Amino acid sequence: MPIDRRQLLVAGGIGTGLIVAWNLWPRDYPPTLVASAGETPFGAYLKIGEDGHITVAVPQAEHGQGIWTTLPQIVADELGADWRTVAVEAAPLSPLYANALGLDDLLEGMPTGVTAANPAPMLTAASSAIRRFEDPARDAAATARALLCMAAARRWDADWRACSTAAGFVVLGRQRLRFAELAAAAAKLTPPDPLPIGVQGAGKLMGQDLPRLDAPAKVDGSVNFAGDIRLPDMVHAAIRQGPLGDSRLVKVDRAAADRVRGVLSVVETQRWVATVATTWWAASQGLEALGARFETHGPRIDDASIARALDTALDGNGHRLAATGDLSAVFRGAVLFTATYRAAAGVHAAIETPAATAHYDNGRLEMWLPTQAPGVARAAAARAAGLAEEAVLVHPMQIGGSVGQGLDTQCAEQAAVLAVKIGRPVSLTWSRGEAMLHDEYRPPAVARMAARLGAGGAILGWQAKIAAPPTGVELARRLVPGLGTRIAQATNGADAYAVGGALPPYRLPVVAIDHHPAHIGIPTGHFRGGAHGLTCFFTECFLDELAHAGRSEPVSFRIGMLGGEPRLARCLSTAASLGGWEGGVQGSGQGIAAHAFRGSYVAVMAEAHRGDDGRPVVDRLVAAVDCGRMVNPDIVRQQVEGGLIVGLAQALGGATGFDRNLATARGFDGFWLPRLADTPDITVELIRSGEAPGGVSELAIPPVAPAIANALHAATGYRIRRLPLRA
């Protein structure tokens, strides 16, 4: 049956509240929002309580990016609400919140139509929240506002179009009625078509630096994460998993574990063993006493084997994923400028290690998870526990800085198995060492860059050959059943995700981007920024080398090739102006880099030098950002500043090597992360724009490493072509 705006409302109870759907709610879907006292579900998203509070259900995980503030801000702006009355809650698992945009952008460059073959999952990824949900959120709020005005106009015997809303009231001249007084009557009315979006006195909150709704609970510690959940008769578990590859548990000392006070039981599987105890500390001590031993078959994985796999792939045949012009004709017989860059495997190292709380009772499993894909996690937990998906209920929790870790389902699967086997509520938390040993790592990569320079240093041809694991195919396989196989078949093994961002935003006459799939033996996954964090390093460092080879000033060299990207050119000129750019000459210690990403633009200027101990020291970072229209500029600034720090960590550390099938980084002591004393002076300029909102949360990460590398070259004359940046 066709559904139009007049069918957006689904009838609910009378007299207690109003919920308006901002998406098309199929009639055979039951309402899924939980109604508290004084609330009545009408649909999927927006609730107005009888006491006047407004609750917005947000279908995106909050892991620091601020979506639990910006999406409610959009709703409150369109509704004409009082910000002090706005609350937020996690939306329940439902197909209504599917994020096809997030899936397509996460798996960027995949063949058209392949990702659309299955319904998209509920997903927080690819800086897609505002871009995906702003329009339906506005529709929901505009519908509610129109209905409230219609209900008020009936009381006043007036034309509802003459009414407006402000600060939680419907207003007509000197007459005012609170939303709470009108909700019950408004629920019975039919919304107008078309909706009056952005008119009638609403629109006071967009672009304002409103305080974050999640900040107070995070400041006072009252917010609950998955590891904070406490249930009656609950136990705690610690886990030990085998090395990478084909590892099997072969020996444990149960008697030794039983002697640890508080240990209740030991659960063994082929791949892992867990101790269950009255506290996590007791479980951890029991795990150490257990002395678990694993046997690993198959090839040995270490730094040398990974390097061989990448180099072998790079020397073999690649897949051309992007091309402009005839590269072979331009390169034939020419003297080429070449450089090879390398990047080590990265580790998520989020503040919150993987955790899950699970309760199995009477055939049903209830779980509290820090997940970016709750439906995917539910399906994985159900398979692991031998249950139907319908028997598993997932409560999405706030996440302690996921940076992509929340797409992993291993901990959820393990907690589900433990809950079913133990028969008691169980809280499973990985140790820091376990989290770093069994991460889905940011993939290592090698890039062989080549270019031909013409008169005046102009780039006549550009080639990037990148060897990297097919991480996008693996991501697709984990997120949507069968999708990874279809992508692999459609692309013949090429993976556009693995070279995401490798196509330069500059106007170059001839370009070729090749992916060389490498199978390296370690699990890889999505890290905040995806492959852009690597490909921007390859591109912007190589551009800097070409600028110096052609005796060109690096900023003007870039801007001269940006005829089709004036927004990026403005970012470059702004960053250079704010930073006091001196031309990147030898001894200046200044470097610059730029990037275009998910509809947004950024340029970063860095000042750096090498310290007395030989390690790079970053003195300043200056960023200029154009991300289109901003809902909350202060949150945008927070995301840019946070992205700069993450980029700094990736540039100077944040990586691991491997030895005997184990990561060599086991904790923060062996894994350099910037501390307060290491943090440079940071300046962020947000360029005002009327363009559509672009992605923000990943935007600032990619250009940081190349800007620092270019600055170190200007400071020392030595070019570092490896991430992390080491002499």
VOGU-3710 file (C-alpha; in Angstrom, 3 decimals, decimal comma):
1> mpidrrqllv> 0,000/0,000/0,000  1,439/3,426/-0,904  2,293/5,496/2,149  2,256/9,276/2,061  2,786/11,971/4,687  -0,835/11,684/5,851  -0,121/8,126/6,938  2,958/9,020/8,992  1,017/8,902/12,248  0,156/5,586/13,814
11> aggigtgliv> -2,668/5,854/16,318  -1,793/5,448/19,981  -3,308/6,055/23,384  -5,053/9,301/24,219  -4,073/11,896/26,796  -0,536/10,974/27,686  1,796/11,936/24,873  2,735/12,053/21,227  5,260/10,209/19,082  5,612/11,157/15,438
21> awnlwprdyp> 7,420/8,929/12,949  10,078/10,596/10,802  10,244/7,555/8,555  7,591/5,489/6,766  6,390/2,976/9,347  5,071/-0,192/7,628  1,745/-1,275/9,102  2,983/-4,783/9,928  5,816/-3,520/12,161  4,916/-3,285/15,833
31> ptlvasaget> 5,871/-0,058/17,627  9,234/-0,613/19,295  9,779/2,472/21,440  9,247/1,795/25,119  6,651/4,097/26,654  7,351/5,339/30,135  4,654/6,711/32,397  3,231/9,792/30,731  4,272/8,786/27,208  2,410/7,032/24,418
41> pfgaylkige> 4,193/5,583/21,369  2,787/6,774/18,053  5,640/5,700/15,822  9,401/5,497/15,844  11,192/8,578/17,073  9,742/11,673/18,715  7,954/11,641/22,090  6,257/14,535/23,847  5,392/13,678/27,432  2,429/14,976/29,388
51> dghitvavpq> 4,840/16,935/31,598  6,261/18,726/28,557  9,508/16,822/28,171  10,568/15,880/24,664  12,463/12,652/24,076  14,282/11,965/20,831  15,220/8,373/20,012  18,611/8,418/18,252  19,419/5,425/16,037  23,184/6,023/16,156
61> aehgqgiwtt> 25,663/4,897/18,785  27,137/7,739/20,838  30,880/7,169/21,095  32,023/10,732/21,497  30,988/12,211/18,166  28,073/14,161/19,695  25,166/12,690/17,730  23,102/12,389/20,939  23,123/16,196/20,938  23,118/17,217/17,284
71> lpqivadelg> 20,174/15,072/16,147  17,962/16,197/19,076  19,093/19,747/18,285  17,711/19,362/14,753  14,405/18,070/16,126  14,169/20,815/18,753  15,045/23,444/16,158  12,283/22,395/13,767  9,766/21,782/16,535  10,345/25,092/18,285
81> adwrtvavea> 11,162/23,358/21,566  12,821/24,600/24,729  16,283/22,975/24,763  16,068/22,568/28,530  13,183/20,106/28,104  14,874/17,875/25,503  16,072/14,378/26,423  17,571/11,561/24,392  17,476/7,773/24,387  18,936/5,027/22,213
91> aplsplyana> 16,547/3,915/19,503  15,636/0,228/19,651  16,776/-2,251/17,038  14,472/-1,853/14,034  14,657/-1,831/10,213  13,224/1,672/10,424  16,686/2,941/11,330  18,611/1,187/8,535  21,559/3,234/7,333  22,155/2,490/3,658
101> lglddllegm> 24,155/5,699/3,255  26,508/4,673/6,052  26,989/1,221/4,528  27,659/2,600/1,042  30,122/5,206/2,310  31,862/2,740/4,616  32,358/0,337/1,695  33,182/3,224/-0,616  33,699/2,607/-4,298  31,996/-0,779/-4,357
111> ptgvtaanpa> 30,111/-1,663/-7,580  26,788/0,153/-7,979  23,852/-1,918/-6,795  25,860/-4,608/-4,999  25,389/-3,138/-1,517  21,691/-2,499/-2,243  20,926/-6,195/-2,807  20,192/-6,686/0,910  18,520/-4,402/3,454  21,133/-2,201/5,099
121> pmltaassai> 21,845/-2,766/8,785  21,328/-0,327/11,598  24,813/1,164/11,506  26,935/3,946/12,979  29,767/4,501/10,528  31,279/6,691/7,829  30,382/10,039/9,437  26,874/9,512/8,095  24,576/10,341/11,035  23,605/13,921/10,144
131> rrfedparda> 23,724/13,262/6,426  21,413/10,266/6,794  19,015/11,394/9,515  18,672/15,184/9,306  15,876/15,179/6,710  13,690/12,526/8,375  14,291/14,176/11,749  13,058/17,477/10,370  10,036/15,780/8,824  9,169/14,277/12,209
141> aatarallcm> 9,504/17,570/14,048  7,640/19,528/11,360  4,789/17,023/11,519  4,583/17,325/15,291  4,758/21,122/15,121  1,965/21,311/12,541  -0,275/19,019/14,593  0,350/21,003/17,772  -0,502/24,226/15,953  -3,672/22,651/14,545
151> aaarrwdadw> -4,742/21,494/18,013  -4,120/24,958/19,464  -5,952/26,676/16,593  -9,040/24,589/17,284  -9,110/25,874/20,850  -8,666/29,440/19,695  -10,960/29,097/16,657  -8,137/30,360/14,469  -6,224/29,390/11,334  -3,439/27,029/12,390
161> racstaagfv> -1,144/28,525/9,752  -1,140/31,744/11,743  0,261/29,925/14,774  3,954/29,531/15,540  6,019/27,659/18,089  8,710/28,928/20,435  10,401/27,614/23,590  7,941/24,737/23,957  4,760/26,774/23,369  2,326/27,234/20,495
171> vlgrqrlrfa> 1,894/30,976/20,101  -0,742/33,159/18,441  -0,389/36,817/19,323  -0,565/36,951/23,123  -2,116/33,488/23,395  0,193/30,624/24,427  -0,318/26,917/25,069  2,310/24,420/26,221  3,081/21,441/24,021  2,099/19,169/26,919
181> elaaaaaklt> -1,444/20,577/26,969  -1,913/19,915/23,262  -0,257/16,529/22,710  -3,346/14,380/23,322  -5,555/16,403/20,987  -2,803/16,661/18,370  -2,495/12,868/18,282  -5,974/12,592/16,754  -5,333/14,976/13,858  -4,074/14,399/10,328
191> ppdplpigvq> -0,833/16,179/9,358  -0,892/18,618/6,439  0,693/17,885/3,095  3,158/19,382/2,325  4,731/19,856/5,715  5,634/23,423/6,722  9,352/22,758/7,251  11,426/25,678/8,514  8,575/28,177/8,945  6,165/29,439/11,600
201> gagklmgqdl> 8,709/30,652/14,120  10,823/27,530/14,513  14,483/27,427/13,533  16,099/29,147/16,519  18,642/26,480/17,474  20,510/25,513/14,296  24,094/26,690/14,271  24,112/27,338/18,029  26,742/26,011/20,455  24,225/24,213/22,644
211> prldapakvd> 25,565/22,129/25,558  25,898/18,404/24,965  23,122/16,277/26,433  25,531/13,453/27,288  28,126/15,651/28,989  26,737/15,919/32,556  26,507/12,147/33,053  30,010/11,663/31,642  31,422/14,373/33,882  29,913/13,022/37,101
221> gsvnfagdir> 30,444/9,375/36,164  26,785/8,392/36,294  26,602/7,253/32,669  26,509/3,483/32,278  28,715/1,643/29,818  28,390/-2,070/29,084  30,853/-3,004/31,841  28,900/-0,952/34,386  25,722/-3,016/34,155  24,886/-4,820/37,407
231> lpdmvhaair> 22,204/-7,519/37,600  21,055/-9,767/40,436  23,195/-12,902/40,851  25,661/-11,588/38,234  29,176/-12,965/37,792  32,239/-11,608/36,003  34,419/-13,233/33,370  37,949/-12,784/32,028  39,085/-14,409/28,804  42,242/-15,680/27,102
241> qgplgdsrlv> 42,323/-16,379/23,341  44,828/-18,231/21,201  47,409/-16,613/18,900  46,503/-15,503/15,383  45,990/-18,237/12,847  44,767/-21,793/13,416  45,154/-21,970/17,208  43,542/-24,501/19,527  43,412/-24,708/23,312  45,408/-27,729/24,453
251> kvdraaadrv> 46,059/-27,334/28,190  44,703/-25,580/31,281  45,367/-26,019/34,989  41,854/-25,996/36,425  43,063/-26,962/39,897  45,282/-23,879/40,091  42,419/-21,630/38,998  40,063/-23,204/41,537  42,447/-22,254/44,325  41,997/-18,541/43,552
261> rgvlsvvetq> 39,466/-17,061/45,917  36,278/-16,049/44,149  36,706/-18,219/41,048  33,485/-20,138/40,364  34,059/-21,994/37,099  36,155/-22,342/33,960  34,613/-22,417/30,476  36,649/-23,899/27,622  36,155/-23,762/23,853  38,559/-24,649/21,059
271> rwvatvattw> 39,555/-21,007/20,523  39,379/-19,513/24,023  39,070/-20,156/27,719  37,350/-17,985/30,331  37,311/-17,917/34,099  34,113/-16,905/35,869  34,266/-15,356/39,323  32,537/-13,117/41,805  34,603/-10,103/40,634  36,542/-9,324/37,488
281> waasqgleal> 39,774/-9,105/39,459  39,259/-12,612/40,821  38,439/-13,830/37,297  41,623/-12,190/35,979  43,777/-13,752/38,706  42,181/-17,130/38,057  42,919/-16,747/34,362  46,607/-16,191/35,103  46,677/-19,226/37,398  44,986/-21,286/34,701
291> garfethgpr> 48,174/-21,177/32,593  46,312/-21,702/29,324  48,385/-23,173/26,501  47,466/-23,052/22,812  48,788/-24,927/19,805  49,045/-23,005/16,537  49,211/-24,651/13,120  49,877/-23,064/9,773  52,256/-20,301/8,714  54,151/-18,174/11,175
301> iddasiaral> 52,995/-14,557/11,219  55,523/-11,835/11,978  56,742/-8,521/10,589  58,840/-10,256/7,958  55,994/-12,451/6,686  53,645/-9,454/6,463  56,251/-7,398/4,585  56,850/-10,291/2,166  53,129/-10,685/1,504  52,709/-6,966/0,803
311> dtaldgnghr> 55,792/-6,760/-1,424  54,813/-9,898/-3,330  51,348/-8,506/-3,934  52,788/-5,172/-5,075  55,080/-6,910/-7,567  52,166/-8,938/-8,927  49,200/-7,925/-11,031  46,883/-5,333/-9,556  43,329/-4,213/-10,231  42,790/-0,783/-11,737
321> laatgdlsav> 40,042/0,903/-9,703  40,264/4,449/-11,066  41,746/5,863/-14,237  41,766/9,076/-16,255  43,601/9,344/-19,550  46,195/6,999/-21,053  48,870/6,454/-18,400  51,000/4,111/-20,512  51,320/6,726/-23,244  52,361/9,438/-20,769
331> frgavlftat> 54,855/7,218/-18,929  56,364/5,578/-22,034  60,029/6,494/-22,336  59,774/9,212/-19,669  61,925/9,774/-16,609  59,612/9,136/-13,664  59,731/10,393/-10,137  59,010/7,457/-7,803  58,713/6,787/-4,083  57,593/3,864/-1,920
341> yraaagvhaa> 55,677/4,398/1,322  54,802/1,922/4,053  52,322/1,864/6,927  52,297/-0,591/9,823  49,192/-2,242/11,257  47,245/0,064/13,538  45,516/-0,798/16,818  42,208/0,682/17,981  43,284/0,976/21,628  39,974/2,589/22,566
351> ietpaatahy> 39,625/3,753/26,162  36,875/1,156/26,675  38,110/-2,357/25,995  35,610/-4,812/24,444  32,891/-5,614/26,966  29,439/-7,176/27,067  26,887/-8,075/29,702  24,509/-10,960/28,988  21,570/-12,570/30,786  20,030/-15,839/29,571
361> dngrlemwlp> 16,701/-16,875/31,061  13,903/-19,119/29,889  15,134/-19,350/26,321  15,745/-15,611/25,886  19,061/-13,787/25,873  19,303/-10,133/26,903  22,528/-8,251/26,131  24,051/-4,836/26,862  26,619/-4,026/24,169  28,871/-1,147/23,016
371> tqapgvaraa> 28,021/-1,753/19,377  27,950/0,329/16,215  25,809/-2,307/14,474  23,292/-3,754/16,970  21,545/-6,005/14,454  24,838/-7,489/13,316  25,896/-8,061/16,933  22,547/-9,668/17,754  22,821/-12,063/14,811  26,394/-13,007/15,742
381> aaraaglaee> 25,481/-13,584/19,398  22,479/-15,685/18,413  24,581/-17,901/16,134  27,237/-18,370/18,813  24,679/-19,301/21,465  22,586/-21,501/19,172  19,500/-19,283/19,457  17,112/-17,681/17,013  17,720/-13,972/16,479  14,215/-13,245/17,772
391> avlvhpmqig> 15,264/-14,714/21,125  18,029/-12,121/21,586  17,377/-8,595/22,858  20,188/-6,032/22,474  20,466/-2,830/24,485  22,924/-0,509/22,647  25,091/1,298/25,162  27,190/4,429/24,911  30,719/3,568/23,794  34,017/4,691/25,260
401> gsvgqgldtq> 35,659/5,976/22,076  35,132/3,134/19,618  37,098/4,492/16,585  35,698/1,462/14,717  36,131/-1,167/17,429  32,343/-1,248/17,921  31,914/-3,052/14,591  33,599/-6,142/16,079  31,260/-8,819/17,469  33,738/-11,218/19,118
411> caeqaavlav> 33,064/-10,130/22,699  29,285/-10,256/22,190  29,558/-13,807/20,873  31,689/-14,912/23,817  29,391/-13,302/26,392  26,394/-15,023/24,807  28,085/-18,421/25,035  29,087/-17,817/28,669  25,596/-16,679/29,696  23,975/-19,769/28,199
421> kigrpvsltw> 26,535/-22,180/29,677  26,662/-20,625/33,139  22,966/-19,917/33,524  23,641/-16,647/35,376  24,024/-13,045/34,226  27,646/-12,502/33,211  29,764/-9,427/32,562  32,679/-10,099/30,226  35,423/-7,478/29,911  38,597/-7,967/27,903
431> srgeamlhde> 41,850/-6,883/29,484  43,922/-4,233/27,709  46,407/-6,875/26,603  43,655/-9,086/25,211  42,154/-6,145/23,335  45,485/-5,373/21,656  46,355/-8,994/20,920  42,987/-9,764/19,311  42,051/-6,558/17,578  40,751/-6,268/14,031
441> yrppavarma> 43,737/-4,161/13,068  43,925/-1,178/10,768  45,444/-2,870/7,710  49,127/-2,375/6,937  49,892/-1,216/3,403  52,643/-0,428/0,924  52,267/2,180/-1,824  54,464/2,572/-4,883  53,930/6,073/-6,256  55,068/7,309/-9,651
451> arlgaggail> 54,653/10,579/-11,522  55,926/12,356/-14,597  56,742/16,029/-14,293  56,563/18,480/-17,151  57,700/22,033/-17,721  57,495/24,171/-14,599  57,008/21,096/-12,420  53,471/20,365/-13,706  52,279/16,817/-13,061  51,591/15,145/-16,417
461> gwqakiaapp> 50,785/11,665/-15,071  50,170/10,071/-11,690  50,051/6,441/-10,564  49,430/4,900/-7,148  49,907/1,146/-6,753  48,784/0,080/-3,274  49,204/-3,350/-1,719  46,793/-3,908/1,167  44,479/-6,614/2,503  40,916/-6,712/1,081
471> tgvelarrlv> 39,469/-5,304/4,305  36,336/-3,946/2,639  35,268/-7,408/1,527  35,753/-8,709/5,066  33,788/-5,780/6,509  30,946/-6,427/4,076  30,930/-10,111/4,990  30,601/-9,282/8,692  27,923/-6,632/8,255  25,543/-8,144/5,678
481> pglgtriaqa> 25,156/-11,894/5,008  26,456/-12,797/1,560  27,516/-9,253/0,682  31,262/-9,906/0,925  30,992/-12,855/-1,442  28,991/-10,829/-3,962  31,497/-7,984/-3,846  34,430/-10,354/-4,295  32,712/-11,952/-7,283  31,769/-8,597/-8,824
491> tngadayavg> 35,257/-7,111/-8,417  37,374/-10,219/-9,072  39,218/-9,696/-5,804  39,753/-5,933/-6,009  38,750/-3,918/-2,961  37,896/-0,234/-3,338  37,799/0,199/0,455  41,488/-0,740/0,667  42,457/2,257/-1,492  39,750/4,673/-0,333
501> galppyrlpv> 40,898/8,260/-0,683  43,792/7,379/-3,017  42,299/9,313/-5,925  43,722/12,832/-5,463  41,244/15,732/-5,265  43,522/17,679/-7,604  42,963/18,238/-11,314  45,504/15,888/-12,919  45,398/15,058/-16,637  46,292/11,379/-16,292
511> vaidhhpahi> 45,689/9,277/-13,163  45,677/5,551/-12,357  44,909/3,912/-8,990  45,643/0,187/-8,617  44,862/-2,156/-5,745  47,073/-5,200/-5,187  45,247/-7,520/-2,744  47,568/-8,951/-0,100  46,677/-11,790/2,251  48,777/-11,241/5,350
521> giptghfrgg> 47,280/-13,614/7,929  45,988/-11,059/10,466  42,378/-9,929/10,924  41,805/-6,384/9,720  38,891/-4,028/10,248  37,719/-0,462/10,061  39,590/2,253/11,918  38,251/5,792/12,179  39,000/7,357/8,800  39,363/4,023/7,029
531> ahgltcffte> 42,053/3,746/4,368  42,071/7,554/4,003  44,423/7,738/6,984  46,987/5,867/4,867  46,258/7,000/1,322  46,298/10,681/2,295  49,764/10,078/3,770  50,913/8,505/0,507  49,364/11,209/-1,685  50,235/14,355/0,276
541> cfldelahag> 53,803/13,295/1,062  54,401/12,409/-2,583  52,909/15,739/-3,674  55,311/17,490/-1,331  58,204/15,609/-2,859  57,031/16,554/-6,344  56,664/20,210/-5,348  60,257/20,306/-4,102  61,499/18,393/-7,151  59,805/20,969/-9,389
551> rsepvsfrig> 61,080/23,851/-7,234  57,516/24,886/-6,419  56,136/26,285/-3,172  53,958/23,470/-1,716  50,784/25,488/-0,995  50,608/27,297/-4,333  51,594/24,037/-6,044  48,471/22,400/-4,605  46,125/25,338/-5,091  47,168/25,573/-8,722
561> mlggeprlar> 45,690/22,111/-9,288  42,395/22,784/-7,471  40,372/24,502/-10,160  37,500/22,107/-9,526  37,670/22,233/-5,735  37,517/25,873/-4,581  36,451/24,843/-1,066  39,613/22,805/-0,574  41,690/25,652/-2,016  40,163/27,990/0,549
571> clstaaslgg> 41,018/25,546/3,341  44,631/25,457/2,166  44,971/29,222/1,958  43,249/29,680/5,338  45,459/27,138/7,129  48,591/28,675/5,595  47,528/32,204/6,545  46,587/31,308/10,131  49,740/29,272/10,606  52,125/31,926/9,326
581> weggvqgsgq> 53,268/29,745/6,419  56,842/30,480/5,385  56,867/28,424/2,226  57,953/25,090/3,666  61,597/25,927/3,010  64,430/23,991/4,587  64,829/24,860/8,245  61,277/26,185/8,655  59,936/22,971/10,165  56,593/23,591/8,444
591> giaahafrgs> 54,530/21,157/6,413  51,051/21,169/4,945  48,524/18,613/3,690  44,903/18,657/2,536  42,090/16,185/1,983  38,507/15,958/0,732  36,357/13,429/2,568  32,627/12,579/2,629  31,542/15,985/1,323  33,866/17,964/3,609
601> yvavmaeahr> 37,265/19,604/3,157  40,254/20,106/5,444  43,810/21,416/5,343  46,350/20,998/8,147  49,590/22,891/8,638  52,105/21,393/11,063  55,244/22,679/12,716  57,600/19,968/13,945  61,197/19,201/14,769  63,234/16,225/15,924
611> gddgrpvvdr> 63,884/16,084/19,659  67,135/15,382/21,428  66,229/11,691/21,629  65,647/11,577/17,873  61,861/11,282/18,136  59,627/13,695/16,241  58,158/16,543/18,271  55,081/18,357/16,960  54,871/21,990/18,052  51,749/23,255/16,273
621> lvaavdcgrm> 48,775/22,024/14,287  46,594/24,500/12,396  43,457/23,150/10,717  40,992/24,872/8,388  37,718/22,991/7,855  34,774/23,410/5,486  32,141/20,826/6,386  29,114/22,668/5,040  26,236/23,824/7,212  26,905/23,063/10,902
631> vnpdivrqqv> 24,257/21,990/13,390  26,448/22,696/16,435  29,787/24,415/15,669  31,221/23,617/19,099  30,714/19,891/18,545  32,265/20,207/15,088  35,275/21,864/16,710  35,457/19,050/19,291  35,457/16,454/16,521  38,137/18,260/14,541
641> egglivglaq> 40,352/18,670/17,609  39,840/15,036/18,555  40,597/13,975/14,990  43,840/15,944/15,068  44,888/14,092/18,231  43,999/10,711/16,694  45,942/11,702/13,575  48,879/12,664/15,784  48,738/9,253/17,460  48,697/7,497/14,078
651> alggatgfdr> 51,600/9,608/12,880  53,902/9,032/15,839  52,696/5,694/17,245  49,411/3,846/17,388  50,779/0,801/15,573  52,079/-2,647/16,331  54,438/-5,209/14,920  53,973/-8,986/15,078  56,104/-11,878/16,275  55,168/-15,555/16,508
661> nlatargfdg> 51,528/-14,859/15,600  51,129/-12,258/18,344  51,041/-8,474/18,289  54,106/-6,993/19,947  52,150/-4,077/21,481  50,419/-5,428/24,595  49,591/-2,216/26,478  49,851/1,543/26,443  53,410/1,324/27,748  54,559/-0,142/24,430
671> fwlprladtp> 52,171/1,784/22,236  52,894/5,493/21,929  49,836/7,666/22,392  50,050/11,457/22,803  49,775/12,625/26,393  48,890/16,129/27,506  52,588/17,040/27,545  52,940/15,814/23,948  49,941/17,734/22,637  50,910/20,613/20,345
681> ditvelirsg> 49,330/24,031/20,202  46,132/23,547/18,180  44,229/26,127/16,129  40,997/25,227/14,331  39,214/27,548/11,895  35,687/26,555/10,864  34,846/28,073/7,490  31,188/29,076/7,355  29,322/27,523/4,451  25,765/27,167/3,209
691> eapggvsela> 26,512/23,848/1,531  24,871/20,619/2,670  26,439/19,104/5,799  29,383/16,810/5,155  31,020/14,219/7,360  33,017/15,527/10,318  34,053/12,874/12,833  36,747/11,314/10,595  37,637/14,430/8,613  40,696/15,775/10,456
701> ippvapaian> 42,587/12,481/10,801  44,001/11,830/7,283  46,054/15,019/6,681  47,801/15,104/10,072  50,467/12,455/9,398  51,524/13,836/5,999  51,578/17,411/7,330  53,911/16,292/10,138  56,070/14,244/7,760  56,374/17,211/5,429
711> alhaatgyri> 57,252/19,457/8,383  59,960/17,048/9,549  61,429/17,063/6,060  61,485/20,852/6,122  63,144/20,757/9,546  65,768/18,069/8,906  66,067/17,568/5,148  65,310/13,888/5,717  62,195/12,333/4,126  60,358/9,703/6,214
721> rrlplra> 58,182/7,419/4,087  56,890/5,144/6,817  54,034/5,236/9,335  54,580/5,618/12,232  57,140/8,305/11,464  60,534/6,951/12,457  63,998/7,799/11,225
//
